[in-house]
């Protein structure tokens, strides 16, 4: 991640208009569809532009590269997961068990779209400093997903915040090992359950 003391981030861009937001949603939907069919290599910027009905130059103004686009797609997927969590919260009573249940739910969703998952994770792996703000947002959204699943009625302690970071790292690592065929879903559950036990300490 970038060093903010030597590489300050540019000022936040102004909010998108309703029309711009609709265009952005179309682009992300198209990218997700292409990735679902053929993974990372299937997402070609020219085809994304044509299929979403925007000029190629316009696409690049929204997303400077394919990696930017697929990291943004990951953000979009995490927001969808967050929406599902709010509609259907986990049933477990223990915070760690609720987080495990929630994150395993995300894995089951990704199992249904393995090529999309592979494309998004490859984009995160390839991301350089130019994508640091977008990668940071993926991290923040993952942390929010975890903390909302905990459903606590008080602020997190310092130890719990540290545990959330460990769980987030475990989740991303588990994604990589599962997608590469080096871990089964059963092993992913064991790893997540182990990490989530930190929430009780």
LOBA-593408 format. One record per residue (C-alpha): residue number from 1; x, y, z. Coordinates in nm, 3 decimals, padded with zeros to 5 digits. Layout:
BEGIN
<atom num="NUM" u="X" v="Y" w="Z"/>
...
END
This chain:
BEGIN
<atom num="1" u="00.000" v="00.000" w="00.000"/>
<atom num="2" u="00.115" v="00.353" w="-00.064"/>
<atom num="3" u="00.296" v="00.563" w="00.194"/>
<atom num="4" u="00.062" v="00.855" w="00.256"/>
<atom num="5" u="00.345" v="01.074" w="00.386"/>
<atom num="6" u="00.528" v="01.062" w="00.055"/>
<atom num="7" u="00.244" v="00.986" w="-00.184"/>
<atom num="8" u="-00.056" v="01.194" w="-00.075"/>
<atom num="9" u="-00.381" v="01.095" w="-00.234"/>
<atom num="10" u="-00.550" v="01.339" w="-00.468"/>
<atom num="11" u="-00.863" v="01.517" w="-00.346"/>
<atom num="12" u="-01.178" v="01.307" w="-00.357"/>
<atom num="13" u="-01.363" v="01.328" w="-00.688"/>
<atom num="14" u="-01.699" v="01.506" w="-00.687"/>
<atom num="15" u="-02.005" v="01.279" w="-00.652"/>
<atom num="16" u="-02.133" v="01.124" w="-00.972"/>
<atom num="17" u="-02.454" v="01.251" w="-01.122"/>
<atom num="18" u="-02.746" v="01.010" w="-01.151"/>
<atom num="19" u="-02.665" v="00.956" w="-01.519"/>
<atom num="20" u="-02.296" v="00.900" w="-01.449"/>
<atom num="21" u="-02.376" v="00.655" w="-01.171"/>
<atom num="22" u="-02.610" v="00.462" w="-01.404"/>
<atom num="23" u="-02.331" v="00.446" w="-01.663"/>
<atom num="24" u="-02.084" v="00.326" w="-01.401"/>
<atom num="25" u="-02.329" v="00.056" w="-01.287"/>
<atom num="26" u="-02.365" v="-00.060" w="-01.651"/>
<atom num="27" u="-01.989" v="-00.086" w="-01.688"/>
<atom num="28" u="-01.950" v="-00.286" w="-01.367"/>
<atom num="29" u="-02.236" v="-00.517" w="-01.462"/>
<atom num="30" u="-02.077" v="-00.580" w="-01.802"/>
<atom num="31" u="-01.736" v="-00.648" w="-01.649"/>
<atom num="32" u="-01.888" v="-00.896" w="-01.404"/>
<atom num="33" u="-02.072" v="-01.076" w="-01.685"/>
<atom num="34" u="-01.759" v="-01.107" w="-01.899"/>
<atom num="35" u="-01.552" v="-01.225" w="-01.602"/>
<atom num="36" u="-01.819" v="-01.479" w="-01.507"/>
<atom num="37" u="-01.795" v="-01.631" w="-01.855"/>
<atom num="38" u="-01.418" v="-01.632" w="-01.901"/>
<atom num="39" u="-01.228" v="-01.504" w="-01.600"/>
<atom num="40" u="-00.966" v="-01.231" w="-01.596"/>
<atom num="41" u="-00.856" v="-01.267" w="-01.959"/>
<atom num="42" u="-01.213" v="-01.237" w="-02.087"/>
<atom num="43" u="-01.244" v="-00.880" w="-01.956"/>
<atom num="44" u="-01.117" v="-00.668" w="-02.246"/>
<atom num="45" u="-01.165" v="-00.294" w="-02.213"/>
<atom num="46" u="-01.286" v="-00.245" w="-02.572"/>
<atom num="47" u="-01.547" v="-00.517" w="-02.533"/>
<atom num="48" u="-01.656" v="-00.376" w="-02.196"/>
<atom num="49" u="-01.704" v="-00.035" w="-02.359"/>
<atom num="50" u="-01.899" v="-00.174" w="-02.654"/>
<atom num="51" u="-02.119" v="-00.402" w="-02.443"/>
<atom num="52" u="-02.201" v="-00.130" w="-02.190"/>
<atom num="53" u="-02.271" v="00.130" w="-02.458"/>
<atom num="54" u="-01.997" v="00.380" w="-02.372"/>
<atom num="55" u="-01.705" v="00.519" w="-02.566"/>
<atom num="56" u="-01.369" v="00.360" w="-02.491"/>
<atom num="57" u="-01.233" v="00.697" w="-02.376"/>
<atom num="58" u="-01.525" v="00.733" w="-02.137"/>
<atom num="59" u="-01.456" v="00.388" w="-01.992"/>
<atom num="60" u="-01.095" v="00.484" w="-01.926"/>
<atom num="61" u="-01.207" v="00.802" w="-01.749"/>
<atom num="62" u="-01.406" v="00.587" w="-01.507"/>
<atom num="63" u="-01.150" v="00.305" w="-01.481"/>
<atom num="64" u="-00.793" v="00.374" w="-01.598"/>
<atom num="65" u="-00.715" v="00.003" w="-01.643"/>
<atom num="66" u="-00.866" v="-00.343" w="-01.634"/>
<atom num="67" u="-00.722" v="-00.390" w="-01.286"/>
<atom num="68" u="-00.900" v="-00.073" w="-01.166"/>
<atom num="69" u="-01.221" v="-00.202" w="-01.322"/>
<atom num="70" u="-01.204" v="-00.548" w="-01.163"/>
<atom num="71" u="-01.106" v="-00.415" w="-00.821"/>
<atom num="72" u="-01.411" v="-00.187" w="-00.846"/>
<atom num="73" u="-01.613" v="-00.497" w="-00.937"/>
<atom num="74" u="-01.486" v="-00.658" w="-00.616"/>
<atom num="75" u="-01.603" v="-00.351" w="-00.424"/>
<atom num="76" u="-01.943" v="-00.384" w="-00.589"/>
<atom num="77" u="-01.967" v="-00.754" w="-00.498"/>
<atom num="78" u="-01.878" v="-00.680" w="-00.135"/>
<atom num="79" u="-02.151" v="-00.416" w="-00.120"/>
<atom num="80" u="-02.399" v="-00.672" w="-00.254"/>
<atom num="81" u="-02.286" v="-00.915" w="00.016"/>
<atom num="82" u="-02.334" v="-00.641" w="00.275"/>
<atom num="83" u="-02.686" v="-00.579" w="00.149"/>
<atom num="84" u="-02.764" v="-00.951" w="00.172"/>
<atom num="85" u="-02.623" v="-00.962" w="00.525"/>
<atom num="86" u="-02.857" v="-00.683" w="00.634"/>
<atom num="87" u="-03.156" v="-00.862" w="00.482"/>
<atom num="88" u="-03.059" v="-01.205" w="00.615"/>
<atom num="89" u="-02.835" v="-01.169" w="00.922"/>
<atom num="90" u="-02.657" v="-01.481" w="01.051"/>
<atom num="91" u="-02.846" v="-01.689" w="01.305"/>
<atom num="92" u="-02.558" v="-01.784" w="01.538"/>
<atom num="93" u="-02.546" v="-01.618" w="01.880"/>
<atom num="94" u="-02.168" v="-01.599" w="01.920"/>
<atom num="95" u="-01.997" v="-01.309" w="01.730"/>
<atom num="96" u="-01.721" v="-01.534" w="01.595"/>
<atom num="97" u="-01.972" v="-01.791" w="01.475"/>
<atom num="98" u="-02.177" v="-01.515" w="01.309"/>
<atom num="99" u="-01.871" v="-01.393" w="01.122"/>
<atom num="100" u="-01.780" v="-01.748" w="01.014"/>
<atom num="101" u="-02.136" v="-01.805" w="00.893"/>
<atom num="102" u="-02.131" v="-01.477" w="00.698"/>
<atom num="103" u="-01.793" v="-01.530" w="00.535"/>
<atom num="104" u="-01.874" v="-01.891" w="00.444"/>
<atom num="105" u="-02.189" v="-01.753" w="00.281"/>
<atom num="106" u="-01.970" v="-01.531" w="00.064"/>
<atom num="107" u="-01.764" v="-01.835" w="-00.035"/>
<atom num="108" u="-02.076" v="-02.024" w="-00.135"/>
<atom num="109" u="-02.173" v="-01.729" w="-00.353"/>
<atom num="110" u="-01.827" v="-01.723" w="-00.510"/>
<atom num="111" u="-01.848" v="-02.098" w="-00.571"/>
<atom num="112" u="-02.138" v="-02.023" w="-00.804"/>
<atom num="113" u="-01.922" v="-01.772" w="-00.998"/>
<atom num="114" u="-01.567" v="-01.912" w="-00.977"/>
<atom num="115" u="-01.438" v="-01.733" w="-01.288"/>
<atom num="116" u="-01.563" v="-01.398" w="-01.159"/>
<atom num="117" u="-01.397" v="-01.468" w="-00.825"/>
<atom num="118" u="-01.072" v="-01.559" w="-01.002"/>
<atom num="119" u="-01.079" v="-01.239" w="-01.207"/>
<atom num="120" u="-01.134" v="-01.015" w="-00.905"/>
<atom num="121" u="-00.867" v="-01.186" w="-00.695"/>
<atom num="122" u="-00.615" v="-01.169" w="-00.981"/>
<atom num="123" u="-00.686" v="-00.798" w="-01.014"/>
<atom num="124" u="-00.618" v="-00.749" w="-00.642"/>
<atom num="125" u="-00.295" v="-00.946" w="-00.680"/>
<atom num="126" u="-00.179" v="-00.741" w="-00.981"/>
<atom num="127" u="-00.275" v="-00.403" w="-00.829"/>
<atom num="128" u="00.010" v="-00.154" w="-00.800"/>
<atom num="129" u="00.034" v="00.183" w="-00.624"/>
<atom num="130" u="-00.200" v="00.344" w="-00.876"/>
<atom num="131" u="-00.481" v="00.122" w="-00.747"/>
<atom num="132" u="-00.400" v="00.160" w="-00.376"/>
<atom num="133" u="-00.709" v="00.371" w="-00.298"/>
<atom num="134" u="-00.937" v="00.112" w="-00.459"/>
<atom num="135" u="-00.762" v="-00.178" w="-00.282"/>
<atom num="136" u="-00.793" v="00.010" w="00.049"/>
<atom num="137" u="-01.166" v="00.040" w="-00.016"/>
<atom num="138" u="-01.192" v="-00.337" w="-00.068"/>
<atom num="139" u="-01.020" v="-00.378" w="00.269"/>
<atom num="140" u="-01.258" v="-00.134" w="00.437"/>
<atom num="141" u="-01.566" v="-00.301" w="00.290"/>
<atom num="142" u="-01.443" v="-00.642" w="00.405"/>
<atom num="143" u="-01.387" v="-00.507" w="00.756"/>
<atom num="144" u="-01.736" v="-00.356" w="00.759"/>
<atom num="145" u="-01.883" v="-00.688" w="00.648"/>
<atom num="146" u="-01.707" v="-00.858" w="00.938"/>
<atom num="147" u="-01.801" v="-00.600" w="01.201"/>
<atom num="148" u="-02.165" v="-00.590" w="01.089"/>
<atom num="149" u="-02.180" v="-00.970" w="01.110"/>
<atom num="150" u="-02.058" v="-00.947" w="01.470"/>
<atom num="151" u="-02.371" v="-00.743" w="01.553"/>
<atom num="152" u="-02.229" v="-00.595" w="01.872"/>
<atom num="153" u="-02.408" v="-00.314" w="02.056"/>
<atom num="154" u="-02.086" v="-00.145" w="02.166"/>
<atom num="155" u="-01.766" v="-00.022" w="01.998"/>
<atom num="156" u="-01.500" v="-00.282" w="01.925"/>
<atom num="157" u="-01.210" v="-00.311" w="02.166"/>
<atom num="158" u="-00.852" v="-00.276" w="02.049"/>
<atom num="159" u="-00.812" v="-00.655" w="02.054"/>
<atom num="160" u="-01.132" v="-00.703" w="01.856"/>
<atom num="161" u="-01.019" v="-00.451" w="01.594"/>
<atom num="162" u="-00.691" v="-00.643" w="01.564"/>
<atom num="163" u="-00.891" v="-00.967" w="01.531"/>
<atom num="164" u="-01.099" v="-00.815" w="01.250"/>
<atom num="165" u="-00.778" v="-00.738" w="01.060"/>
<atom num="166" u="-00.656" v="-01.095" w="01.108"/>
<atom num="167" u="-00.991" v="-01.233" w="00.989"/>
<atom num="168" u="-00.983" v="-01.004" w="00.685"/>
<atom num="169" u="-00.633" v="-01.124" w="00.594"/>
<atom num="170" u="-00.739" v="-01.485" w="00.648"/>
<atom num="171" u="-01.043" v="-01.438" w="00.423"/>
<atom num="172" u="-00.838" v="-01.295" w="00.138"/>
<atom num="173" u="-00.568" v="-01.559" w="00.177"/>
<atom num="174" u="-00.833" v="-01.832" w="00.182"/>
<atom num="175" u="-00.978" v="-01.692" w="-00.141"/>
<atom num="176" u="-00.640" v="-01.720" w="-00.312"/>
<atom num="177" u="-00.567" v="-02.073" w="-00.189"/>
<atom num="178" u="-00.918" v="-02.195" w="-00.269"/>
<atom num="179" u="-00.913" v="-02.049" w="-00.621"/>
<atom num="180" u="-00.572" v="-02.204" w="-00.688"/>
<atom num="181" u="-00.703" v="-02.545" w="-00.580"/>
<atom num="182" u="-00.474" v="-02.561" w="-00.277"/>
<atom num="183" u="-00.756" v="-02.553" w="-00.022"/>
<atom num="184" u="-01.101" v="-02.709" w="-00.011"/>
<atom num="185" u="-01.408" v="-02.529" w="00.116"/>
<atom num="186" u="-01.384" v="-02.749" w="00.426"/>
<atom num="187" u="-01.030" v="-02.624" w="00.490"/>
<atom num="188" u="-01.143" v="-02.265" w="00.429"/>
<atom num="189" u="-01.407" v="-02.309" w="00.701"/>
<atom num="190" u="-01.150" v="-02.444" w="00.946"/>
<atom num="191" u="-00.917" v="-02.149" w="00.878"/>
<atom num="192" u="-01.197" v="-01.894" w="00.917"/>
<atom num="193" u="-01.329" v="-02.059" w="01.234"/>
<atom num="194" u="-00.978" v="-02.052" w="01.380"/>
<atom num="195" u="-00.933" v="-01.684" w="01.301"/>
<atom num="196" u="-01.280" v="-01.593" w="01.425"/>
<atom num="197" u="-01.206" v="-01.747" w="01.765"/>
<atom num="198" u="-00.986" v="-01.441" w="01.824"/>
<atom num="199" u="-01.302" v="-01.236" w="01.864"/>
<atom num="200" u="-01.377" v="-01.414" w="02.192"/>
<atom num="201" u="-01.037" v="-01.348" w="02.346"/>
END
